[in-house]
Amino acid sequence: MRTEGAYGGDAHGDGSHDGGSRGDDAHDLRHHGDAEVRDDGSALTDLAVNVRADTPPAWLREHVAASLDGLAAYPDGRAARAAVAARHGVPVERVLLTAGAAEAFVLLARALKVRQPVVVHPQFTEPEAALRDAGHTVDRVLLRESDGFRLDPAAVPEDADLVVIGNPTNPTSVLHPAAAIAALARPGRTLVVDEAFMDAVPGEREALAGRTDIPGLVVLRSLTKTWGLAGLRIGYVLAAPDTVRELARAQPLWPVSTPALAAAEVCVSPRALAEAAHAARRVASDRAHLVAGLREFEPDGLRVVEPAEGPFVLIRLPRAVVVRRQLRGLGFAVRRGDTFPGLGDDWLRLAVRDRATVNGFLQALDRAVVVAGR
């Protein structure tokens, strides 16, 4: 029977947990950053969507364009699948190509026989939405602001047979230690780790992709964030062969298009990995510049979740709803935070951009905070 509620109670801005109430969810799990820049937001400077701004690069666009000559044939994912396997040093049987990481969440929700799924929040809301749509009742573990939104493995119920966590986590930008996440593994449990933003972390510290020694581990990767391919839809799953086979049975025929397969193959090439590593270092520098600027607003009550490790930062500030509205009037779109379980309407997520864009944003933020405080 389909259920709309989720165990875990009301989510407050401080990340507290009210316990075992069930009922309607006040969080819009289907709201994502792209909603901020649609329609009347299309002309705004985008700090709402976590896609690298200067992408896709010319060489990638040219490679994808060249694949169009093969559109008359059905897609053949063997070369791309082998390339992903080689990139992570795993057998090809442990790789499943998907139409973005979002498809993988749907496959997991529909294909795996689970009784007690748990989602660790605040995090990307699509995993929980997919589980609900598949008829599951979802148990939430809400990480606390007072703990820096860091994972305590002991907070996850022992009877959970599916656990979903992001690393680094969207929207908190927290990078959990690999050992802490691995400690969640149990016999009979599927441990899903969303590493969609891991390639934006210099050296991919704390990555679990490629690990074959953790029972039940399923790692999701996206190629849309770093390479600006959100419109193409390409990602992949790394898991035990039997899990890959279960998920593949739930896919339609030819689920990934020929252009997306071409992108997947080239985006895991040595050249692309070197460019991604360079981009990760640049993002880290630009993020430090953004965080330093945001700290200037501490007298106004603004707080940054630190240390931030992803290509975005999460902030809490008074009257954030008014500030966000004022920012739109000043030409900047930012991501509201109240749609994430565990956060309230005083939270905003900001994508990391180049220094010139950040400087313009900080000036606009200064004006918005002044107006909101009147």
N, C-alpha and C positions, 0 to 999 in steps of 0.2 A: 504494500500500500504506500502511495506517495505521501511523504510528510513535508510540511513546510517549516516546522520548527527545528531548532538546534539546541542541544543541551549546552549549558554553560552560562545561562543567565544573561543579564544586561552587561554591556561593555561600557565602562566608564573611561574618561580621558586619562585616568591615572593607571590604566591597565589592570584594575582590580577585577576580581572574579566573584560574582554573586552566588555561585553555587548552582543547585540543580533545578532551576526553573526551566520549563519548556513553553514555547509560545511563538507568536509572530516575531519575525526578525526586522528590526528597524533599519538594518543596513542594506543598501542597494548593492547586492553582490555583482550585478551586471554592469555597474558603472565603471568605466575605465578612462584613462587619461585622454584618449582621443575625443571623448565627448566635449572636452574643454575647448577644442580647436575646430569644431565643426561649425558650419553655418555662420553665425555672426562672430564666431571666434577664429575664423579661418585667416584673418589678416593679423592676428595677434602674434607677438613673439612667443614661441612655444617653450615653456618650461614645465609643461604638464605631461608630455609623452617621453618615455624613457628610451628613445631611439637616438643613436648618435646623429648629430645634426649635419655633419658634412659627408653623408653617405647616401647611396652607395658610391664608391669610387668609380672613376671612369673605366678602369680595367675590368671591374665586375659588371658594370652595365654592358660593356662590349661583349663579355663572355656570355651573359644571359641572352643578349640580342642574337648572337650567333646560333644559339640553340633553337631559335625559331624556325630555322630551315628544316628541323626534324619534327615539326608539329603534326605531320600526317601520320607518323607512327605512334603506336601506343607507348607510354613512358616505360623505360627500362631502368630500374633503380639499382642494378647490380654494381655498377662502377661507383656510384655515390655511396652506397652502403659499404663497399670495400674500403673506400677512402676514409670514411668515418671510423671504421674499425681500426685501420692502420694508424689514424691520428691518435687514438686512445690505447693502442696496443692490446686490443681484445679480438677474439674470434668474430667473424662476420655474423655468426649466429646470435651474438649478443646485441645486435644493432637493429633497431626498427626506425625507419624514416617516417616522419609524420608531417602533416600540413600545419606546421608550427607546433610549439609546445602545448598550445591550448587543445589541439586534437588529442594529444596524449592524455590529458586529464579526462576527457570524455571516454576514451578507450578504457582507461583504468577503472572508471566508475561503472562502466557497462559490462566489461569482460571479466573482471575479477569477482570471485564469490567471497564477499566480506560481510561480516556481521556488525562489527564495531569500529567504524572509521573515525579517525581523529585528525583534525586539522589544527596545526599550531599557528595561532594568530598573534599579532597582526601580520598578514601576508597577502599575497596575490589571491583574490577572492574566487577566481575561476575554478580551482579544485573543489571548493565546497559547493559552488553552484552546480557543477557537473555531477557531484555525488547526490545532491538533493534531486536533481532532475532524473537521476536513475533510480530514485525511490528510497535512498538511504537516509536514515537519521544520523546526523553528524554531531559528534562530541567535539567541543572546542577546548583547547588549552590556550588561555590568554596570557601572554608574556607581559611583564609589568614594566612600566616606565621607570619605577624606582630601582629596578634591576638592570636598567639599560636595555630592556627588551632582549635579554640574553636567555638562552635556553638552559633550563634545568631538566635534564633527562628524567629525573624522578617525578616531575609533574605530569608526565604522560601516563595514563592509566595502563596497568599491566595487561588488561584484557583487550586492549586495542589490537586489532589484527590488520589495520591499515593506518599508517601515520604519514602525514604530508607536512613537509617543512621546506621553506625556501632558504637558499644560502648562496650569495648574500641575499638577505630577505628584503623583498619589496613590501612595504614602503620604508621600513626602518633603516635600511642600509647597514644592518648589523651582519657581520661575518662570523658565523658560529664556528668554533673549533671542530675540525673533522672528527676528532675523538669523541666529542660530546654527541655529535649526531650518530656516529657509529654505535655509541652506547645504547641507542634506541632499538637496535636490532634484537630480535627475539625469534626463536623457532616458531614457525607458523605466522609470522608477521611480515607484511609487505611494507618496506620503508621507502617512501617516495621523497626524493630530494630534488627540488626544483633549482637547477643551477643555470637558469636562463641568463643571469648576469655575471657568472663566474669568469667569463673571458674578459670582463672589464676590471678584474682584480689583478694587479701586477703579480706575475708568477703563478696565478691561479692558486694562491695559498688556500689551504683547507678544502681543496676539491676532492670529491669522491669518485668522479668520473674515471673509469678505467679500473676501479677496484673490483676484484672478483672474489675477495675473501670474506665479504660481509653478507651473511644470509639474508635473502629477501630484499636486497638493495635494488632500487630502480632509480636511475638518475635521468633527469630530463634536461636537455640542452636546447637552446634556441639560437638560430643564426640570423634572426631578424633584428636584434637590438644593436649589436656592434656594426652590422653591415647595412642597416637601413633597408631591410627587406620585409617590413611588416605587411606590405601589399602583396608579397609573393607567397608567404606562408611556408616556412621550412624550419623544421626542427628534427630532433631525434630522441630516441629512448635507448638507454644502455641498461641491460638487465640480463638475468639468467635466460638461457635459450628457451626453457619451457614457458617463462613469462612472456618473452617476445612472441612465441607462437600463439599464446592465448590472445594477446593484444592484436596480432595480425589477423586473426580470424574475425575480429570485430570490425576491421577496416573494410571499406568498399574496395572493389577492384581499382587498381591504378590511383591510389589516394594522393600521390604527390605528382605534380605536373612536370613535364620535361624541362621547362625553364627553372623550376625550383630544384630539380635534381642537378642540373648544370651548376647552379649556385652552390649547392651543398658540396659538390665535389671540389670546386675551386676554393671555397671558403675554409676548407681544412687542409689546403696545400701548405707547404713550408713558407711560401711567399706570404700567404694570407695570415698565417700564424705569427710571422714576424711583424707584419703590419698591425695586427691586433694587439700584440704585446706593446708596441710603440704607442698605440692609441690608449691603452690602459694606463701607461705612465703619464700621458698627457692629461687624461681624465683625473688622475690622482692629483696632479698639480693644480688643475683648474678647480677641482673640488676644494682643495685647501684654501684657494683664493676666495671661493664662495663662503666657506665656513668662517674664515677670518672676517669677512665683511658682515656676516650675520651676527657675529659676536658683538659687534658695535651696537646692536639693538637690545642687548641684555637689559639695560636700564628701562626699556619699554616692556619688559616681561617676556621677551622672546627667548626660547631655549632650543638648542640644536641637539638632536640625538647623536652622541659621539661615542666611540669613533665611527665615522661613516666610511664604508668601504666600497659602496656601489657607485654607479654613475648618477646618483640622486641623493638628496638629503631630506630628512624629515624634521620639521620644526613645529613647535607649539608656541602660540602667542595669543594674547587676549584679543577678542573681537576679530578672530580670523575670518569669519564670514564677511564682515564689512571690509576688511583688508583685501580679501580676494576680489570682491566686487570693485573696489577702488583700483586695484591693479589692472583689471580688465579695461577699465576706463582709461588707464594710462598706457595700454598697449601690450600687457603681459598676461599670459595664461599660466596659472599654476594649478596643481592637482589638489582638489579638496580631499581631506583625510577622513571625513566622517563615514564614508562607505566601507571602511575597513573595520571589521570587528576588533574591539580592543581600543579603538580611538574614538574621539568625539569631534565636534565641529570646531574645536580650537586647534586642529592640526592641519598642516599643509605639507605637501611633498613638492620638492623643487628638483627638476632635472639639472644636471651639471652642464653648463655651456661654456663657450670660450670667454676669456676675460673681458673683452669689450662688451659682450652681451651681459655678462654678470654685472659689470659696473653700471650699465644702464638700468638693469633690474634693481640694483641696490638703491639707486637714486629714486626710482619709482616707489620702492618699498618705503623709503623714508617719507615720501609724500603721503602714501597710503596710510601709514601708521599715524601720522599727524592728524589726518582727516578723521580716521577711525576713533581717535582719542578725544575728539571734540564733544 
